[in-house]
Amino acid sequence: MEFKVVVSDPQSGKSYQREVKDDKAPRLVNLKVGDEFDGGLVGLPGYGLKITGGSDKAGFPMKKGIQGFKRAMVMMTEGVGYNPVEAVRRRKRVRGEMVAEDIVQINTLIAKRGPKAVEELFPPAAKAEGAPADEKKEAK
Protein backbone atom coordinates (compact mmCIF):
# COMPACT_ATOMS: atom_id res chain seq x y z
CA MET A 1 0.00 0.00 0.00
CA GLU A 2 1.29 3.44 -0.87
CA PHE A 3 -0.07 6.98 -1.02
CA LYS A 4 1.13 10.13 -2.75
CA VAL A 5 0.78 12.92 -0.21
CA VAL A 6 0.64 16.45 -1.62
CA VAL A 7 1.58 19.05 1.01
CA SER A 8 0.39 22.60 0.30
CA ASP A 9 2.07 25.53 2.02
CA PRO A 10 -0.41 28.43 2.30
CA GLN A 11 2.32 30.94 3.18
CA SER A 12 4.45 30.44 0.08
CA GLY A 13 1.73 29.10 -2.23
CA LYS A 14 3.90 26.11 -3.16
CA SER A 15 3.07 22.43 -2.93
CA TYR A 16 5.33 19.42 -2.44
CA GLN A 17 4.76 15.73 -3.10
CA ARG A 18 6.03 12.74 -1.14
CA GLU A 19 5.27 9.03 -1.33
CA VAL A 20 4.29 7.23 1.86
CA LYS A 21 4.57 3.45 1.79
CA ASP A 22 5.43 0.32 3.75
CA ASP A 23 4.92 0.66 7.54
CA LYS A 24 3.89 4.36 7.49
CA ALA A 25 1.01 4.09 4.99
CA PRO A 26 -1.39 2.11 7.25
CA ARG A 27 -1.31 4.99 9.76
CA LEU A 28 -3.20 7.16 7.26
CA VAL A 29 -5.99 4.61 6.66
CA ASN A 30 -9.34 5.49 8.34
CA LEU A 31 -8.47 9.19 8.69
CA LYS A 32 -11.15 11.53 7.36
CA VAL A 33 -11.10 14.76 5.36
CA GLY A 34 -10.51 17.48 7.96
CA ASP A 35 -8.44 15.28 10.32
CA GLU A 36 -4.91 16.26 11.28
CA PHE A 37 -1.88 13.97 11.52
CA ASP A 38 1.82 14.20 12.32
CA GLY A 39 3.95 15.53 9.48
CA GLY A 40 6.75 13.15 10.47
CA LEU A 41 5.05 10.51 8.27
CA VAL A 42 6.00 12.50 5.15
CA GLY A 43 9.35 13.85 6.31
CA LEU A 44 8.15 17.01 8.08
CA PRO A 45 9.03 16.45 11.77
CA GLY A 46 7.27 18.89 14.08
CA TYR A 47 4.65 19.83 11.48
CA GLY A 48 0.93 19.13 11.64
CA LEU A 49 -0.88 18.36 8.39
CA LYS A 50 -4.63 18.61 7.74
CA ILE A 51 -6.29 16.39 5.11
CA THR A 52 -8.21 18.51 2.60
CA GLY A 53 -9.12 15.83 0.05
CA GLY A 54 -7.72 13.29 -2.33
CA SER A 55 -8.62 10.92 -5.14
CA ASP A 56 -8.80 7.18 -5.76
CA LYS A 57 -7.12 5.08 -8.45
CA ALA A 58 -9.93 5.81 -10.94
CA GLY A 59 -9.69 9.57 -10.34
CA PHE A 60 -12.87 10.07 -8.29
CA PRO A 61 -12.40 12.83 -5.70
CA MET A 62 -12.99 12.46 -1.96
CA LYS A 63 -15.90 14.57 -0.71
CA LYS A 64 -16.41 15.72 2.84
CA GLY A 65 -19.83 14.74 4.20
CA ILE A 66 -20.08 11.40 2.37
CA GLN A 67 -19.81 8.77 5.12
CA GLY A 68 -17.38 5.87 4.69
CA PHE A 69 -14.90 5.15 1.95
CA LYS A 70 -17.01 3.79 -0.92
CA ARG A 71 -18.02 5.53 -4.12
CA ALA A 72 -21.44 7.13 -4.21
CA MET A 73 -23.65 8.91 -6.74
CA VAL A 74 -24.56 12.30 -5.29
CA MET A 75 -26.89 15.00 -6.61
CA MET A 76 -24.71 18.12 -6.84
CA THR A 77 -25.07 21.73 -7.91
CA GLU A 78 -21.40 22.64 -7.27
CA GLY A 79 -18.35 21.59 -5.28
CA VAL A 80 -15.60 19.02 -5.40
CA GLY A 81 -15.94 16.86 -8.50
CA TYR A 82 -18.42 19.15 -10.32
CA ASN A 83 -17.84 22.67 -11.68
CA PRO A 84 -20.89 23.63 -13.78
CA VAL A 85 -21.08 26.60 -16.11
CA GLU A 86 -24.77 27.05 -15.25
CA ALA A 87 -26.55 26.20 -12.00
CA VAL A 88 -27.62 22.70 -13.06
CA ARG A 89 -28.06 19.79 -10.68
CA ARG A 90 -26.34 16.60 -11.76
CA ARG A 91 -25.62 13.20 -10.31
CA LYS A 92 -21.86 12.80 -9.96
CA ARG A 93 -19.84 9.91 -8.61
CA VAL A 94 -17.56 10.83 -5.71
CA ARG A 95 -15.60 9.00 -3.04
CA GLY A 96 -16.38 8.99 0.69
CA GLU A 97 -14.43 11.12 3.16
CA MET A 98 -12.34 8.30 4.71
CA VAL A 99 -8.89 7.31 3.50
CA ALA A 100 -8.88 3.68 2.36
CA GLU A 101 -6.46 1.41 0.48
CA ASP A 102 -7.98 2.46 -2.89
CA ILE A 103 -6.94 6.08 -2.40
CA VAL A 104 -3.89 7.06 -4.46
CA GLN A 105 -3.42 10.74 -3.64
CA ILE A 106 -4.05 12.58 -0.37
CA ASN A 107 -4.09 16.39 -0.44
CA THR A 108 -2.96 18.10 2.75
CA LEU A 109 -2.41 21.59 4.11
CA ILE A 110 0.14 22.70 6.68
CA ALA A 111 -1.86 23.35 9.86
CA LYS A 112 1.04 23.66 12.33
CA ARG A 113 4.57 24.76 11.52
CA GLY A 114 7.69 23.02 12.73
CA PRO A 115 11.15 24.27 13.69
CA LYS A 116 12.71 24.01 10.19
CA ALA A 117 11.55 25.71 7.00
CA VAL A 118 9.65 23.56 4.50
CA GLU A 119 12.15 24.38 1.74
CA GLU A 120 14.94 22.82 3.81
CA LEU A 121 13.00 19.58 4.31
CA PHE A 122 11.84 19.35 0.68
CA PRO A 123 14.89 20.18 -1.47
CA PRO A 124 14.13 21.40 -5.01
CA ALA A 125 13.93 18.69 -7.66
CA ALA A 126 17.07 18.38 -9.77
CA LYS A 127 16.58 18.94 -13.48
CA ALA A 128 16.93 15.85 -15.63
CA GLU A 129 19.95 15.74 -17.90
CA GLY A 130 19.17 16.43 -21.53
CA ALA A 131 15.92 18.23 -20.79
CA PRO A 132 14.26 19.95 -23.78
CA ALA A 133 14.90 23.40 -22.23
CA ASP A 134 18.65 22.72 -22.35
CA GLU A 135 18.49 21.73 -26.03
CA LYS A 136 16.79 24.99 -27.00
CA LYS A 137 19.55 27.04 -25.35
CA GLU A 138 22.24 25.13 -27.22
CA ALA A 139 20.47 25.55 -30.59
CA LYS A 140 20.47 29.39 -30.37
Buried (B, 14 or more C-beta within 10 A) or exposed (E): BEBBBBBBBEEEEEEBEBEBEEEBBEEBBEBBBEBBBBBBBBBBEEBBBBBBBBBBEEEBBBBBEBEEBEBBEBEBEEBBBBEEEEEEEEEBEBBBBBBBEBBEBBBBBBBEBBEEEBEEBBEEEEEEEEEEEEEEEEEE
